[in-house]
Amino acid sequence: VTLANLLRAFGDRRGPVDAGTIGKLVTALNEAEITEPSNTETRIIISLKDAEKDLFRTLNSYFNLEEAKSRAFKAASVNNLRQIGMAFMLFEQEHGYLPSVTTELPGGKHPVSWRVAILKYLDETLYNQYKLDEPWDSEHNKKLLEKLPSFYRHPNQEKGITSTCYVTLAGENTATGNGDTTIKIADDITDDPRQTILVTEAFTQIPWTKPEDHLVDEKAPLPARRPQRQGWNVVFVDGSVHFISSETSKDTLQSLITRNDGERITNERGAWKQKDGQDNTLLHDQEEELKQLQGDWKTVAVTEGGKQLAAEDGFGGLLL
């Protein structure tokens, strides 16, 4: 990758580059590590180190890296939720009911979190390390906290944490209930599975193996602390992943988290409306939203310590 190629990319995307920017780029590129994976790819991979803040500022002024990074994190969280939703379905197929905040497993002596219960389908090796005949906080099982799987950690959280970023909604009439009774999709979820929330993302202090989740109440149908200011990524009972706006009315949220209230919400051109026709929320299909983000470049990926954390089409092959 040459300075000329980089300037050409800037020019194609943002117009002519001024002399001051060229000088900054020359200085920064002398210190930066820039590689091109293959001759057929129009993509630049730049390792942004602490000493390259000037390069980051310059690139950010042209490519809006922070926005691209945010969208890549969002795409990675959507993928986590898809995996979680699929694992819930596999668990129900095997056991006949959905896992919940406290789940009884065959052969187990202590209830486990749904995050442990579905681990068998996501990381069987880690699942086999968990001792079902011991509580989650036993000397042995507590050692597993430091092995928080990537699919239970939001991609913009720092590595080394032990708390989960994905929770069910614990309540008497939610999709997974409050742990007192087992919930079967066919028998107990009488509302549309496509309109009933199963799991949501949230910033928590809950150790990932602990049988604890977001306790629903009238003031907080969904967790207040969340990765995105604009709302929540959620997976519904049918396994589909959607984004729910933070501007959604509490009545609509209550309908979305309740499995048996009889309320039906219709979707017209991406805007979700109550049956009375009043706009209450914007809930977008993530796949449709990602299609709208397509740009002139191929891929944006987020890496940490050499490991790719997130990737999303349409942002220009910048590994952040």
C-alpha positions as CSV (number, residue, x, y, z in Angstrom):
1,V,0.0,0.0,0.0
2,T,1.5,3.3,-1.1
3,L,0.8,6.8,0.0
4,A,-0.5,7.4,-3.5
5,N,-3.0,4.6,-3.2
6,L,-4.1,5.9,0.2
7,L,-4.5,9.4,-1.1
8,R,-6.5,8.1,-4.0
9,A,-8.8,6.2,-1.7
10,F,-9.3,9.4,0.3
11,G,-9.9,11.4,-2.8
12,D,-12.5,9.0,-4.2
13,R,-14.3,9.0,-0.9
14,R,-14.0,12.5,0.4
15,G,-12.6,14.7,-2.4
16,P,-9.2,16.3,-2.8
17,V,-6.7,16.0,0.1
18,D,-5.1,19.2,1.4
19,A,-1.3,19.6,1.8
20,G,-1.6,19.6,5.6
21,T,-3.3,16.3,5.6
22,I,-0.7,14.9,3.2
23,G,2.1,15.9,5.6
24,K,0.3,14.2,8.5
25,L,-0.1,11.1,6.5
26,V,3.5,11.0,5.4
27,T,4.6,11.3,9.0
28,A,2.1,8.7,10.3
29,L,2.7,6.2,7.5
30,N,6.4,6.1,8.2
31,E,5.5,4.6,11.6
32,A,2.4,2.7,10.7
33,E,2.3,-1.0,9.8
34,I,0.2,-1.2,6.7
35,T,-0.3,-4.4,4.7
36,E,-2.5,-5.6,1.9
37,P,-3.8,-9.2,2.2
38,S,-4.0,-9.8,-1.6
39,N,-3.6,-8.0,-4.9
40,T,-7.3,-8.6,-5.7
41,E,-8.7,-6.9,-2.6
42,T,-9.4,-3.2,-2.3
43,R,-8.7,-3.0,1.3
44,I,-6.2,-1.5,3.7
45,I,-5.3,-3.1,7.0
46,I,-3.8,-0.7,9.5
47,S,-2.5,-1.5,12.9
48,L,-3.4,1.4,15.1
49,K,-1.0,1.7,18.0
50,D,-0.8,4.3,20.8
51,A,2.0,6.0,18.9
52,E,-0.2,6.4,15.8
53,K,-2.8,8.7,17.3
54,D,-2.2,11.2,14.5
55,L,-2.9,8.6,11.9
56,F,-6.1,7.6,13.7
57,R,-7.3,11.2,13.8
58,T,-6.5,11.6,10.1
59,L,-8.2,8.4,9.1
60,N,-11.1,9.0,11.3
61,S,-11.7,12.4,9.6
62,Y,-12.1,10.6,6.3
63,F,-13.6,7.2,7.1
64,N,-15.5,7.9,10.4
65,L,-13.9,4.9,12.1
66,E,-15.7,5.3,15.3
67,E,-19.1,4.9,13.5
68,A,-17.8,1.9,11.6
69,K,-16.4,0.4,14.8
70,S,-19.8,0.9,16.5
71,R,-21.6,-0.8,13.7
72,A,-19.2,-3.7,13.6
73,F,-19.7,-4.2,17.3
74,K,-23.4,-4.1,16.8
75,A,-23.2,-6.7,14.0
76,A,-21.1,-9.0,16.3
77,S,-23.7,-8.7,19.1
78,V,-26.4,-9.6,16.6
79,N,-24.4,-12.7,15.8
80,N,-24.1,-13.6,19.5
81,L,-27.8,-13.3,19.9
82,R,-28.5,-15.6,16.9
83,Q,-26.2,-18.2,18.4
84,I,-28.0,-17.9,21.7
85,G,-31.4,-18.1,20.1
86,M,-30.5,-21.3,18.2
87,A,-29.1,-22.9,21.3
88,F,-32.4,-22.2,23.2
89,M,-34.2,-24.0,20.4
90,L,-31.9,-27.0,20.6
91,F,-32.3,-27.2,24.3
92,E,-36.1,-27.2,24.0
93,Q,-35.9,-29.9,21.4
94,E,-33.9,-32.1,23.7
95,H,-35.6,-31.4,27.0
96,G,-39.1,-30.3,26.0
97,Y,-39.0,-26.9,27.8
98,L,-37.0,-23.7,27.7
99,P,-34.1,-23.0,30.0
100,S,-34.6,-20.1,32.4
101,V,-32.9,-18.1,35.1
102,T,-32.8,-21.3,37.2
103,T,-32.8,-24.5,35.2
104,E,-32.9,-28.0,36.5
105,L,-30.8,-30.4,34.4
106,P,-30.9,-34.2,34.5
107,G,-28.3,-35.5,36.9
108,G,-27.7,-32.1,38.4
109,K,-27.9,-31.4,42.1
110,H,-28.2,-27.6,41.8
111,P,-30.1,-25.3,39.4
112,V,-28.0,-23.7,36.7
113,S,-28.3,-20.5,34.7
114,W,-29.6,-20.9,31.2
115,R,-26.2,-19.7,30.1
116,V,-24.7,-22.9,31.5
117,A,-27.7,-25.0,30.3
118,I,-27.3,-24.1,26.6
119,L,-23.5,-24.1,26.7
120,K,-23.6,-27.7,25.6
121,Y,-24.6,-26.5,22.1
122,L,-22.2,-23.6,21.9
123,D,-19.0,-24.9,23.6
124,E,-19.3,-28.5,24.7
125,T,-15.7,-28.6,25.9
126,L,-16.4,-25.7,28.4
127,Y,-19.8,-27.2,29.3
128,N,-18.1,-30.5,30.3
129,Q,-15.8,-28.6,32.7
130,Y,-18.8,-27.4,34.7
131,K,-19.7,-29.7,37.6
132,L,-23.5,-30.0,37.7
133,D,-23.3,-31.6,41.1
134,E,-21.8,-28.4,42.6
135,P,-23.3,-24.9,42.9
136,W,-22.2,-22.2,40.5
137,D,-20.0,-20.6,43.1
138,S,-18.2,-23.7,44.3
139,E,-14.4,-23.6,44.3
140,H,-14.3,-25.6,41.1
141,N,-17.0,-23.9,39.1
142,K,-15.9,-20.4,40.1
143,K,-12.7,-21.0,38.2
144,L,-14.7,-21.1,35.0
145,L,-15.8,-17.5,35.4
146,E,-12.5,-16.3,33.9
147,K,-13.4,-18.4,30.8
148,L,-16.3,-16.2,29.8
149,P,-17.3,-17.2,26.3
150,S,-17.1,-14.6,23.6
151,F,-20.8,-15.1,22.8
152,Y,-21.8,-14.0,26.3
153,R,-19.6,-10.9,26.2
154,H,-20.5,-7.8,24.2
155,P,-17.7,-7.1,21.7
156,N,-17.1,-3.6,23.0
157,Q,-16.4,-4.9,26.5
158,E,-12.8,-5.4,27.6
159,K,-11.4,-8.8,27.8
160,G,-10.9,-10.4,31.2
161,I,-14.4,-9.5,32.6
162,T,-16.5,-12.3,34.1
163,S,-20.0,-10.8,33.9
164,T,-22.5,-11.5,31.1
165,C,-23.9,-9.0,28.7
166,Y,-26.9,-11.2,27.8
167,V,-29.9,-11.9,30.0
168,T,-33.4,-13.3,30.0
169,L,-36.3,-11.3,31.4
170,A,-37.2,-13.0,34.7
171,G,-40.9,-12.6,35.4
172,E,-44.1,-14.6,35.9
173,N,-45.4,-14.0,32.4
174,T,-42.1,-13.7,30.3
175,A,-40.9,-16.1,27.7
176,T,-38.7,-18.0,30.2
177,G,-40.7,-17.3,33.4
178,N,-39.1,-16.7,36.8
179,G,-37.7,-20.2,37.2
180,D,-40.6,-21.5,39.3
181,T,-42.2,-23.5,36.4
182,T,-40.9,-24.8,33.1
183,I,-42.1,-23.1,29.9
184,K,-42.9,-24.9,26.7
185,I,-43.2,-22.9,23.6
186,A,-46.2,-24.8,22.1
187,D,-48.2,-24.9,25.4
188,D,-47.2,-21.8,27.4
189,I,-46.3,-19.1,24.8
190,T,-49.7,-18.2,23.4
191,D,-48.5,-14.8,22.0
192,D,-46.8,-14.7,18.6
193,P,-43.2,-16.1,19.1
194,R,-42.1,-13.5,16.5
195,Q,-43.2,-10.8,19.0
196,T,-42.0,-12.2,22.3
197,I,-38.6,-11.4,23.6
198,L,-36.4,-14.2,24.7
199,V,-33.0,-12.6,25.5
200,T,-31.7,-9.1,25.4
201,E,-28.3,-7.5,25.6
202,A,-27.5,-5.4,28.8
203,F,-24.5,-4.3,30.8
204,T,-24.6,-6.2,34.1
205,Q,-22.6,-7.2,37.1
206,I,-23.9,-10.8,36.9
207,P,-21.2,-13.5,36.8
208,W,-22.0,-15.4,33.6
209,T,-22.5,-18.8,35.4
210,K,-24.7,-17.3,38.1
211,P,-28.5,-18.2,38.0
212,E,-29.5,-14.6,37.8
213,D,-31.1,-12.3,35.2
214,H,-32.9,-9.0,34.7
215,L,-35.9,-8.9,37.0
216,V,-38.8,-7.4,35.2
217,D,-40.9,-4.7,36.8
218,E,-43.2,-1.9,35.6
219,K,-40.5,0.7,35.7
220,A,-37.9,-1.4,33.9
221,P,-39.3,-3.9,31.4
222,L,-35.9,-4.0,29.8
223,P,-32.5,-3.3,31.4
224,A,-31.6,0.4,31.7
225,R,-27.9,-0.2,31.3
226,R,-27.3,-1.3,27.7
227,P,-24.5,-1.2,25.1
228,Q,-26.4,1.1,22.8
229,R,-27.9,4.4,23.8
230,Q,-30.6,4.1,21.1
231,G,-32.0,0.8,22.3
232,W,-31.5,-2.9,22.6
233,N,-30.7,-5.8,20.4
234,V,-32.9,-8.7,21.3
235,V,-33.6,-12.2,20.1
236,F,-37.3,-13.3,19.9
237,V,-38.6,-16.8,20.7
238,D,-38.7,-17.7,17.0
239,G,-34.9,-17.0,16.9
240,S,-35.1,-13.8,14.9
241,V,-32.9,-10.8,16.0
242,H,-34.2,-7.3,16.1
243,F,-33.4,-3.8,17.4
244,I,-35.9,-2.1,19.7
245,S,-35.8,1.6,20.0
246,S,-35.3,3.2,23.5
247,E,-38.3,5.4,22.5
248,T,-40.6,2.5,22.6
249,S,-43.6,3.0,24.9
250,K,-43.7,1.0,28.2
251,D,-47.0,-0.5,27.1
252,T,-45.5,-1.8,23.9
253,L,-42.4,-3.1,25.7
254,Q,-44.6,-4.9,28.2
255,S,-46.4,-6.6,25.3
256,L,-43.1,-7.6,23.8
257,I,-41.8,-9.2,27.0
258,T,-45.1,-11.0,27.9
259,R,-45.8,-14.4,26.5
260,N,-49.5,-14.6,27.1
261,D,-51.3,-11.2,27.1
262,G,-53.0,-11.6,23.8
263,E,-51.7,-8.4,22.4
264,R,-50.7,-8.4,18.8
265,I,-48.4,-5.8,17.3
266,T,-48.3,-5.4,13.5
267,N,-45.3,-4.3,11.5
268,E,-45.7,-1.9,8.6
269,R,-42.6,-0.9,6.7
270,G,-40.3,-1.4,9.7
271,A,-42.5,0.6,12.1
272,W,-44.1,-1.5,14.7
273,K,-47.6,-0.4,15.6
274,Q,-50.2,-1.5,18.2
275,K,-53.5,-2.8,16.8
276,D,-55.0,0.6,17.2
277,G,-52.6,1.9,14.6
278,Q,-50.7,4.3,17.0
279,D,-47.0,4.4,16.4
280,N,-45.2,3.2,19.6
281,T,-41.9,1.8,18.5
282,L,-39.4,1.3,15.8
283,L,-38.2,-2.2,15.6
284,H,-35.9,-3.0,12.6
285,D,-34.8,-6.3,11.1
286,Q,-31.1,-6.3,11.5
287,E,-30.5,-8.0,8.1
288,E,-32.4,-5.2,6.4
289,E,-30.5,-2.6,8.3
290,L,-27.2,-4.0,7.5
291,K,-28.0,-4.1,3.8
292,Q,-28.5,-0.3,4.0
293,L,-25.0,0.1,5.4
294,Q,-23.3,-1.2,2.2
295,G,-20.6,1.2,1.0
296,D,-17.9,1.4,-1.5
297,W,-15.6,-0.9,0.4
298,K,-15.8,-4.5,1.4
299,T,-15.3,-5.3,5.1
300,V,-14.7,-3.7,8.4
301,A,-13.4,-5.9,11.2
302,V,-12.6,-5.3,14.8
303,T,-9.6,-7.1,16.2
304,E,-8.2,-7.4,19.7
305,G,-4.8,-8.9,20.4
306,G,-4.7,-10.3,16.9
307,K,-8.1,-12.0,17.2
308,Q,-10.9,-10.8,15.1
309,L,-13.9,-9.7,17.3
310,A,-16.3,-8.4,14.7
311,A,-16.6,-8.0,11.0
312,E,-19.2,-6.3,8.8
313,D,-19.7,-5.9,5.1
314,G,-19.6,-2.4,3.6
315,F,-17.2,-0.4,5.6
316,G,-13.9,-0.6,3.8
317,G,-11.6,-3.3,5.2
318,L,-10.2,-1.3,8.0
319,L,-9.1,-3.6,10.9
320,L,-9.5,-1.4,14.0
